Amino acid sequence: MKVCIIGGGPSALFLAVLLKSRGTADEILVLEQNPKDATYGFGVALAESAIDKLNESEPTSMKALQEKMYFIPSQVIENDQGAFTLDFAAQGGAITRLDILTVLEQRCRDLGIEVVHERRIDDLSEFDDYDVIVGADGANSVVRSANESEFGTQRNTRGNYFVWWGCAHPKHESGLRFRSYKNSSIMIHYYAYTPEMWTVVGEVEEQCWFDLGMDKMTNAERKAMFEEAFDDVFEGRPMIENKSNWNQFEAIKNERWSVGNRVLIGDALYRAHFSIGSGTRLAMEDALGLADALAASPDDIPAALAAYEEKGKPKKEKLMAATVQSYTWYENVHEKLGMPVLDFIQDYMDRTGRMPADRLKMFVPNFVAAQEQQAS
């Protein structure tokens, strides 16, 4: 089997490794438009459940990744009424985006997989002799855009504005902090991914964007406003920019996962909101699903691609429903900033309907204990 993978991110490299290490494909070409070792972003989060699942499929790669991961034992959640620290029973972790790319690309080289950088694709017809063409090229996918009507692509732009920054900070901490600020509401989500660095997401509701005059500010002025508003968190440390432009989130989904021998994974297929989990982890799970399907039917590509969609789509539909519930909660968080902090956290945990009481107690037992103590 000959497979061409467009995109050189974690999901593309992981898929290539799976296909080669299992003997599913004997010729694999990975094409990435960015230079080698170029990365745009900071840390990538991976939950413990995701680590376990991916480890079963490719232990060599996951062992190397885990050795470079930084594990996060807790998260502080704050609103106007106070803050509470959740102690996780299961520890997830984070890794620098460059580390995850370096580890997976080295694994590709060890397996003899060709990874070509600085190769921008404008015409997919040059790959007509490949059995499978995979679009692992993100939200602006070339593979998808060449066949959008056939894929049945749907887009939905949301209201809140957000940005990704880094912060050189030594505290071993992650947090969600929601605050009233100048008669508006603003928020940050941050997590340590090395002993010295945080990933930080700044976010503001759409109406507050205009009420605060952020539509007329420069990116530098917006950054300075957040640094001032959360100075007690950042402790005077400035935000670090890396293509840190403010945007509104665009949710993407596709009715069909493949068109002919062209198939999508990751953000090219479904773009889930960052508030419900790491897009990298979700994309790597797509890669695993596609690799499993191709391994099961290597001599019948149409059947393999159909099975990939049939098995994966119900889970993705639930994920997208959770995405809608999650970003809707964030778009109305101003209504909740005055709630008692434990009630606020419960409301946050309940926002997607995926955290029943038994799971919550297993996930954050100290929070449930605090609720019980408050009720007694």
N, C-alpha and C positions, 0 to 999 in steps of 0.2 A: 504494500500500500504506500502511495506517495501522498504526503500531507504538507500543505503550505499553510503556515500560521501567520496571519497578518497582525502585528503587534508584538512587542517584546517585554510586556509587563509580567508580573508574577503568574497570572493565570496562563498566559501563553507559554512561558517557560515550563511551568508545572505540567501542562498538557503534553508538551514535547517530551519531557522526561517520562511521563507515564506511558506514552505510546511506544517509546523506544525501549524502555526497560522491560516492558511486557512482551516485546516482540510483535506488537500489533502493526507497526509501520516500519519499513526498512529504509525509507528515505523521508526525511523531515527537514523542511526549510522554515526558519523563523526570520521574519523581516520586521525591523524596528526603525522608525523614522528618526529617533533621537540618537545622539552620539553615545558611545559606550560610556558607562558610569555617570551619565547625566540623569538626574532625577529631580522631579518637581513635586515637592511635598516633604514631609518630615517623618513621623513615626506611623507604623501600621500596627493596628491592634488585632490580636488573635485570641479568641475565647478558648478556655480549656477544652470545651466540647469539640471545637473545631480542630484544635491541635490533635486530639485523640483520633478523630475521624480521618484526618489527612495522614496521620502517622501510620495508620493501618495500611494505607494504599502505597506510601512511598517512604518507608522508614529512614532510608539513607539521607534523603533531602531534609526530612523533618528533624532528624537528630542534629544535623548541622545548623538548622534554623534555631532550634531550641537552645543551643549553646550560645547563641548571640542575643537571645531574647531577654527582656527586662520585665520581671513579673511584678504585678500591681496587686497588693492585698486588700485595698480598700478604696472607697470613693466618698467624698463629702458632697452632700446635696444641701443647697441653701436657698431660701427665699427671704422675703422681708421680715419674717417672724423668727428666723433663726437658722441654725445649721445642724445637721446630724451626719455622722460618719458611718457608712455601711461597711461592715467587715465581711468580705466575701468568703464563703465556705470553700469555693473552688476558685483557684487563682488563674486568671487569664494573664496575658502579657502583651508586650509590644516589642517591635523591632524596627530599626531604621529601614526606610524604603531601599536605600542603597545596599544594605546588608542582605535583604531578601533577594534582590536582583543578583547580587554577586554570588550568593550561594547557589541559586538555581541555575545561573548561567554557567558556573563552574561544573555543575552536575551535567548540564547539556554537553559541555566540551568533553567531559569524561566518557560520555556515551557516544561521542562522535557526531553530535547534532550540530548542524551549521546554523549559527546565529549571525545575521548580517545587520549591521547598524548603519544609520544615516541612509536609509533606503525608503524613500517615500513612494507610495503606490498611487498611481492615477488611473491605471487601466488593468482590471483584473483578467482580461483576456489572455495576457501573457502566461497565465497559470492554468490554462485550459487542459494541459496534459496531466494535471494533478487529480488524484481521486477525490480528495477533500480539500476545500479551502475554508479555513476557520477565521472568522472575524473576532479577534481578541483585542480589537483596537479602540476600545473605550466608547464614551458617549457620542463622539463625533466619528463613528465607525465608517470607514470607506467601504467595507464589505456590505454593511447595511444600507448605506446611502445609494449604492448602485442598484439596489432592488427593494427600495422602501415600500412600494405599493404591494409587491409580492409578499414581503415579510409582514405587512399589515402594521406598520409602525404607528404608535400613538404617543403623543407628547402632552404633558400637562405642567405648565409653569406655575410654581407656587409663589406665595406672597413674601415670606420672610427673606431678608437679605443676610448673607453669611460670607465669611472669609476664613481662610486657613493661615495660621501663623505658626512660628516656632518661638520658644522662649528658653534662654539659657538659665535654668533654675535647678538648684541642687536638691529640692525637697522631693522625697519619694511619695508622690501624691497624684491622685486623679480627682476630678471634681466637676460638678454641675452647679453653677451659681447663677441664679436668676434674681435680678435686682430692679427696683424702681429707680429711675434716674431722670431728673429734670422733667417730671410728669410723664415719663415714658417708661418702657421696660426694655432692658437689654440683658444679654446672657452670654456666658462663656462655658465651653466644655473643654477640659484639658486633661491630659494624661502624660505621665513620664514614660519615655521610651528608651532612655539611657539614664545613668546616674546624674547626668548634667543637663538633660534636655527634655522639654515638654513639647507636645503638639497642642495647639490651642485653636479652637473654633470660636470665632466671635459671631454673634447672631443678634438681629434686631427685627421686631415685627414691622410689617410693611408700613403701617400708618406712622409708627414711631420714626421710621427712616425719614419721613418728610417732616414730622413734628420737630425732630432734633436738627433739621437742616442738613442731614447727611447727604442728601441728593446734590447739595451744592459744595460739599467738602471735597478736598483731595484725599487720596488714600492715606497720606501722611497725617492729615488732620483727623481722620476717622480712627487711625491707630492711636494717636495721642489721646483722643477722647476715651477709648477703652482702657488705655494704660492708667489714666487718671481715675476712671470709675472703679477699677479693680486694683488700685495701687496696693491695698493690703494683701492681695493675693500674689501679685507680681513682685512686690517689694522693691519697686524702683527699677526693675529689669525691663528693658524695652522688648517689644515684639520683633522677631526676625522675619523678614519677608522673603518669599520665594514664589514668584508669580502670584502674589497674594492680592488678587483682585476680588472686589465684592461682586456677588452674583445672586440671582434668585435661582432656587433649585428647579431643575427641569426633570420631572419624572419621565422615564421612557419605558415602554413595554412593546412587545411584538406579538401579534396573534399567531404567527408561524415562526418556528425556530430555525427552519432551514428552507432554502429555495434551491432546488436541484442539488448540487454537491456543495453548496455554500451554507455554512452554519455559524451561528453566533453563540458567544459565551460572554459572561461578565456584563459590564456596563453597556456593551453593544447590544445586549439582549434585553436586560432589565436593569434599570437604574433605581436602586432602592435608596431611600433617604438615609443619610449618615447617622441619624438618631436611633436607628434600630440595629446597627452593627456595621462592622468593617466591610466596605465594598470589595476589598482585596480578598478577604476570607470567602465571601459569597461567590466571587468570580472563580476562586480556586476550587470551590465545590462544584461549580458548573463544569470546570475542566475535568474533574473526577467523573462526573456523570457522563460526559461525552466520551471519555476514555473507556469507561466501562461498556458503553453501548457499542463502540467500535470494536472492542475486544470480543464481545459476544457474537458479532456478525461481521467479521472482517471481509467476507466474500460477498456481502450484500449491503452496500453502502446506504441505499434508500431505506432499507429495513432498520439499519443501525441508527440513522438520523431520526426516523420516526419513533423508535424506541426511546431515544434520548429525550425527545419532547414529551412523549406519553408518560414516561416515568417522572420527569422533572417538573412538568407544568403545574400539576395540582399544588405542589409545595410552593412554587413561585407565585401562584395566584394568591395563596394565603399570605405570603410575604408582602406582596404588593398591597393587599388589603390592610396589613399591619402598617405599612409605610404611610398610607393615607391617614389612618388613625393617629399615627405618631406625629406627622408634620402638622396635622390639624390641631393637635394638643399644643404644640409649640407656637402655632399662630394665634392662640388664644390664652397664652400663659399669663398675660396681664391680669386676667380675671381671678387668678389663683395665688397671687403673690402675698395676699393677706391671710391665707389659710394657716392654721397651726402647722408647724413644719412637718410633724409626723403624718398629718392628714395630707399635706401637700405631696410628700414622698409616696404615700399610698396611691394617691391620684395619678402620680407619674407612673408608678409601677403598673397600674391598671389600664393605662392609656390604649394598649393594643389588645387587651383581653387575653394575653398569652402568659399571664403570671398568676395562676390559681394559688389559693392559700397554702396548699401543701408544698408547691414549688418555691413560693416566696420564703417559707420557713426554712427550707433546705438551702436556699440561695444566700439569704442574709439573716441568719438566726438572731443576731443581736438587734436588728430592727424589729422583728416580731416580738422579742422579749421586751423591748422598750414600749411597744404598743400595749402589751399585756400589763406592764407595770403602770402605764398611764391610765388604763381602764380600771385598775383595781382600787 
